[in-house]
Structures are given as C-alpha cells and as structure tokens.
Amino acid sequence: MSQQTAEIEVESWVEIVKQKVSALRFGSVQIIVHEGRVTQVESTEKTRLSGEPLVAQTRK
C-alpha cells in the first residue's frame, strides 16, 4: 500500500469518527481494529431520562 493510499484511508475513518461524535449528545463511539487497521466504527446513542420514577410522574 502506498503512502498516499494509507493517508486517504486514515482520513476516511477519522472523518467517519468525527461525524459520529458530532451527531451524538450522549453515547460512545468505538473503533474496531483488526491486524493494525481500522475495520469498523460503531456508535451507541444513549437516551437520558429524568431522575423521577415513571410511577410518580403518572400520579401527578
């Protein structure tokens, strides 16, 4: 693999990570590496709920 091709691949996954991070409010981005190369980027988004129990909210 040439130096230029390697640089394009790095820019590609870095951009994907940047996009996933900017799209999240709460969550995580995980980078999967196989044999020294990034092969997968996963994101998990969390939904934050109020601290008040659901039962208490319905009785009001």
N, C-alpha and C positions, 0 to 999 in steps of 0.2 A: 504494500500500500504506500502510495507516495505521500510526502509531507502535506501537500495541498489537499489531498483526499481526506487525510486524517483530520486536518483543521476544519474542513467542511462538516465532517461527522460530529466533531466536538461542538461546533457552533449549532448544529441541528438539535442535539439533545439538550444543550444549555438553553436554547430558545424554548423548547417544549417545557422544561422545568420552570422557566420564568413565567410562561403563560399559565401553567397550572397554579403556581404560587399566587400570581396576581388575581386569579379567579376565586381563590379561597378566602373566606373570612375566618373560619375555624377549621382546622384539619391538618393533614400531613401530606407530604409528597415523598415518595420512596423511589430511589434509583436502584435498579437491579443491574448487577454487573456479572458477566459470565466470561471467564477467561480474559479478564482485563479490559473488556469492552462493555459499555453501557448497552444493554439489550432491551430494557423495558423501563418505563417511567409510570408509576401508579400514583393516583391521588385519592384521598379519602376525605370527604367533607363531613363535618360534624354539625348537627343542629342543636343549638343551645336552647334549653327550656328554662322557664322561670324556676326559682327555687321553691315555689309554693306547690304543695301536693295537689294533684288534679281533683281529689275529693273536696278539698277546701275551696277550690275555685268554683265548683258547681253548686255549692251550698249558699253562696253569697246572693 
